[in-house]
Amino acid sequence: MEYKKITVETVINATIEKIWTLWNQPEHVKHWYNASDDWHTPQATNNLISGGCFNYRMEAQDGSFGFDFVGIYDEVVPNEKISYTLGDGRQANIIFTDEGDTVRITETFDAEHENSIELQKTGWQAILNNFKKYVELNS
């Protein structure tokens, strides 16, 4: 199946080591992995190796809906790159670019076919923005 690629990006004022830790450790993921305040991630697991699996349980705060965001890592290059494939076959690539005092995170993913491209881009950008806020508050 052919997928359109979507890219979101942010620049964070922190070290690459700090960003890598906060991005990948489940106890941190639970604090920032949501697109809006009415959602949260109460559970997260992460086996950050090629062939390893991650599972982030995303739920509405009111308990009305939830789903597992699950993928298998295709490539992991510490402090530089993460590539993974989701359960439905879509792929995502995350590039961490150390720019000295800041780190640029560029995330490119295959769009799904249920929601509009704009809605997906807005949601993934919101998650990335939450990550930026979390890192900068914890640096």
KOLFI-100486 format. One record per residue (C-alpha): residue number from 0; residue in three letters; chain; x, y, z. Coordinates in nm, 4 decimals. Layout:
BEGIN
+-----+-----+----+----------+----------+----------+
:   i :  aa : ch :       xx :       yy :       zz :
+-----+-----+----+----------+----------+----------+
: NUM : Ala :  A :        X :        Y :        Z :
...
+-----+-----+----+----------+----------+----------+
This chain:
BEGIN
+-----+-----+----+----------+----------+----------+
:   i :  aa : ch :       xx :       yy :       zz :
+-----+-----+----+----------+----------+----------+
:   0 : Met :  A :   0.0000 :   0.0000 :   0.0000 :
:   1 : Glu :  A :   0.1264 :   0.3477 :  -0.0894 :
:   2 : Tyr :  A :   0.1511 :   0.5999 :   0.1951 :
:   3 : Lys :  A :   0.2035 :   0.9743 :   0.1881 :
:   4 : Lys :  A :   0.4977 :   1.0881 :   0.4031 :
:   5 : Ile :  A :   0.4467 :   1.3550 :   0.6684 :
:   6 : Thr :  A :   0.7305 :   1.5379 :   0.8458 :
:   7 : Val :  A :   0.7220 :   1.7229 :   1.1775 :
:   8 : Glu :  A :   1.0148 :   1.8934 :   1.3461 :
:   9 : Thr :  A :   1.1274 :   2.0802 :   1.6542 :
:  10 : Val :  A :   1.4461 :   2.2280 :   1.7997 :
:  11 : Ile :  A :   1.5131 :   2.1735 :   2.1698 :
:  12 : Asn :  A :   1.7532 :   2.3538 :   2.4007 :
:  13 : Ala :  A :   1.9194 :   2.0522 :   2.5666 :
:  14 : Thr :  A :   2.2005 :   1.8050 :   2.5159 :
:  15 : Ile :  A :   2.1600 :   1.5083 :   2.2842 :
:  16 : Glu :  A :   2.2196 :   1.2718 :   2.5758 :
:  17 : Lys :  A :   1.9366 :   1.4254 :   2.7788 :
:  18 : Ile :  A :   1.7019 :   1.4196 :   2.4804 :
:  19 : Trp :  A :   1.7829 :   1.0573 :   2.3978 :
:  20 : Thr :  A :   1.7129 :   0.9507 :   2.7578 :
:  21 : Leu :  A :   1.3840 :   1.1405 :   2.7896 :
:  22 : Trp :  A :   1.2665 :   1.0238 :   2.4456 :
:  23 : Asn :  A :   1.3281 :   0.6543 :   2.5120 :
:  24 : Gln :  A :   1.2818 :   0.5709 :   2.8806 :
:  25 : Pro :  A :   0.9234 :   0.4590 :   2.9520 :
:  26 : Glu :  A :   0.9028 :   0.6449 :   3.2843 :
:  27 : His :  A :   0.9556 :   0.9684 :   3.0877 :
:  28 : Val :  A :   0.7452 :   0.8745 :   2.7830 :
:  29 : Lys :  A :   0.4388 :   0.8515 :   3.0085 :
:  30 : His :  A :   0.4784 :   1.2227 :   3.0910 :
:  31 : Trp :  A :   0.4933 :   1.3679 :   2.7399 :
:  32 : Tyr :  A :   0.3469 :   1.1229 :   2.4853 :
:  33 : Asn :  A :   0.0068 :   1.2799 :   2.4179 :
:  34 : Ala :  A :  -0.1308 :   1.5148 :   2.1548 :
:  35 : Ser :  A :  -0.3621 :   1.7073 :   2.3904 :
:  36 : Asp :  A :  -0.4349 :   1.7488 :   2.7595 :
:  37 : Asp :  A :  -0.7453 :   1.5284 :   2.7365 :
:  38 : Trp :  A :  -0.5226 :   1.2280 :   2.6501 :
:  39 : His :  A :  -0.2457 :   1.0540 :   2.8411 :
:  40 : Thr :  A :  -0.0109 :   0.7551 :   2.8232 :
:  41 : Pro :  A :  -0.0593 :   0.5565 :   3.1436 :
:  42 : Gln :  A :   0.1650 :   0.2671 :   3.0341 :
:  43 : Ala :  A :   0.4774 :   0.2489 :   2.8203 :
:  44 : Thr :  A :   0.7276 :  -0.0253 :   2.7417 :
:  45 : Asn :  A :   1.0327 :   0.0104 :   2.5209 :
:  46 : Asn :  A :   1.2982 :  -0.2394 :   2.4079 :
:  47 : Leu :  A :   1.5225 :   0.0011 :   2.2158 :
:  48 : Ile :  A :   1.7158 :  -0.2378 :   1.9909 :
:  49 : Ser :  A :   1.6779 :  -0.3407 :   1.6274 :
:  50 : Gly :  A :   1.3982 :  -0.5977 :   1.6332 :
:  51 : Gly :  A :   1.2794 :  -0.4728 :   1.9730 :
:  52 : Cys :  A :   0.9238 :  -0.3576 :   2.0377 :
:  53 : Phe :  A :   0.7655 :  -0.0517 :   2.1957 :
:  54 : Asn :  A :   0.4089 :  -0.0207 :   2.3210 :
:  55 : Tyr :  A :   0.2625 :   0.3092 :   2.4391 :
:  56 : Arg :  A :  -0.0919 :   0.2801 :   2.5753 :
:  57 : Met :  A :  -0.2783 :   0.5979 :   2.4836 :
:  58 : Glu :  A :  -0.6101 :   0.6731 :   2.6535 :
:  59 : Ala :  A :  -0.8599 :   0.9550 :   2.6805 :
:  60 : Gln :  A :  -0.8413 :   1.1074 :   3.0299 :
:  61 : Asp :  A :  -1.2117 :   1.0335 :   3.0804 :
:  62 : Gly :  A :  -1.1585 :   0.6639 :   2.9997 :
:  63 : Ser :  A :  -1.3902 :   0.6718 :   2.6974 :
:  64 : Phe :  A :  -1.1337 :   0.5445 :   2.4460 :
:  65 : Gly :  A :  -0.7840 :   0.4024 :   2.4285 :
:  66 : Phe :  A :  -0.5451 :   0.2188 :   2.2000 :
:  67 : Asp :  A :  -0.1968 :   0.0713 :   2.1929 :
:  68 : Phe :  A :   0.0603 :   0.2508 :   1.9772 :
:  69 : Val :  A :   0.2930 :  -0.0407 :   1.8944 :
:  70 : Gly :  A :   0.5944 :  -0.0769 :   1.6692 :
:  71 : Ile :  A :   0.9052 :  -0.2821 :   1.5976 :
:  72 : Tyr :  A :   1.2412 :  -0.1079 :   1.5677 :
:  73 : Asp :  A :   1.4116 :  -0.1489 :   1.2302 :
:  74 : Glu :  A :   1.7208 :   0.0566 :   1.3130 :
:  75 : Val :  A :   1.8535 :   0.2257 :   1.6253 :
:  76 : Val :  A :   2.1636 :   0.4460 :   1.6131 :
:  77 : Pro :  A :   2.2100 :   0.5936 :   1.9643 :
:  78 : Asn :  A :   2.1800 :   0.9736 :   1.9776 :
:  79 : Glu :  A :   2.1215 :   0.9885 :   1.5991 :
:  80 : Lys :  A :   1.8377 :   0.7850 :   1.4494 :
:  81 : Ile :  A :   1.5403 :   0.5605 :   1.5218 :
:  82 : Ser :  A :   1.3424 :   0.3820 :   1.2493 :
:  83 : Tyr :  A :   1.0419 :   0.1620 :   1.3199 :
:  84 : Thr :  A :   0.7470 :  -0.0135 :   1.1589 :
:  85 : Leu :  A :   0.3995 :   0.0091 :   1.3100 :
:  86 : Gly :  A :   0.1645 :  -0.2880 :   1.3358 :
:  87 : Asp :  A :  -0.0222 :  -0.1794 :   1.0221 :
:  88 : Gly :  A :   0.2999 :  -0.1680 :   0.8157 :
:  89 : Arg :  A :   0.3512 :   0.2081 :   0.8185 :
:  90 : Gln :  A :   0.7044 :   0.3274 :   0.8806 :
:  91 : Ala :  A :   0.8558 :   0.6164 :   1.0735 :
:  92 : Asn :  A :   1.2042 :   0.7648 :   1.0940 :
:  93 : Ile :  A :   1.3307 :   0.9997 :   1.3632 :
:  94 : Ile :  A :   1.6548 :   1.1900 :   1.3118 :
:  95 : Phe :  A :   1.8251 :   1.3595 :   1.6088 :
:  96 : Thr :  A :   2.0670 :   1.6284 :   1.4869 :
:  97 : Asp :  A :   2.3060 :   1.7684 :   1.7487 :
:  98 : Glu :  A :   2.3487 :   2.1379 :   1.6664 :
:  99 : Gly :  A :   2.5721 :   2.2296 :   1.9604 :
: 100 : Asp :  A :   2.3504 :   2.4020 :   2.2181 :
: 101 : Thr :  A :   2.0335 :   2.2590 :   2.0625 :
: 102 : Val :  A :   1.9082 :   1.9372 :   1.9060 :
: 103 : Arg :  A :   1.6813 :   1.9226 :   1.6021 :
: 104 : Ile :  A :   1.4358 :   1.6328 :   1.5935 :
: 105 : Thr :  A :   1.2914 :   1.5529 :   1.2525 :
: 106 : Glu :  A :   1.0224 :   1.2873 :   1.2447 :
: 107 : Thr :  A :   0.8917 :   1.1520 :   0.9123 :
: 108 : Phe :  A :   0.6096 :   0.8984 :   0.9101 :
: 109 : Asp :  A :   0.3707 :   0.7279 :   0.6707 :
: 110 : Ala :  A :   0.0223 :   0.8759 :   0.6927 :
: 111 : Glu :  A :  -0.2668 :   0.6435 :   0.7643 :
: 112 : His :  A :  -0.5778 :   0.6556 :   0.5459 :
: 113 : Glu :  A :  -0.8495 :   0.7170 :   0.8080 :
: 114 : Asn :  A :  -0.7712 :   1.0746 :   0.9154 :
: 115 : Ser :  A :  -0.6767 :   1.3795 :   0.7107 :
: 116 : Ile :  A :  -0.3107 :   1.4571 :   0.6477 :
: 117 : Glu :  A :  -0.3512 :   1.7869 :   0.8337 :
: 118 : Leu :  A :  -0.5059 :   1.6198 :   1.1402 :
: 119 : Gln :  A :  -0.2241 :   1.3632 :   1.1529 :
: 120 : Lys :  A :   0.0445 :   1.6282 :   1.1093 :
: 121 : Thr :  A :  -0.1138 :   1.8431 :   1.3807 :
: 122 : Gly :  A :  -0.1347 :   1.5484 :   1.6229 :
: 123 : Trp :  A :   0.2227 :   1.4282 :   1.5717 :
: 124 : Gln :  A :   0.3520 :   1.7877 :   1.5933 :
: 125 : Ala :  A :   0.1598 :   1.8357 :   1.9198 :
: 126 : Ile :  A :   0.3287 :   1.5256 :   2.0659 :
: 127 : Leu :  A :   0.6671 :   1.6601 :   1.9559 :
: 128 : Asn :  A :   0.5844 :   2.0001 :   2.1096 :
: 129 : Asn :  A :   0.4922 :   1.8264 :   2.4384 :
: 130 : Phe :  A :   0.8268 :   1.6496 :   2.4300 :
: 131 : Lys :  A :   1.0097 :   1.9805 :   2.3795 :
: 132 : Lys :  A :   0.8237 :   2.1340 :   2.6746 :
: 133 : Tyr :  A :   0.8943 :   1.8296 :   2.8941 :
: 134 : Val :  A :   1.2673 :   1.8304 :   2.8114 :
: 135 : Glu :  A :   1.3109 :   2.2021 :   2.8668 :
: 136 : Leu :  A :   1.1259 :   2.1854 :   3.2009 :
: 137 : Asn :  A :   1.3464 :   1.8932 :   3.3107 :
: 138 : Ser :  A :   1.6864 :   2.0236 :   3.1963 :
+-----+-----+----+----------+----------+----------+
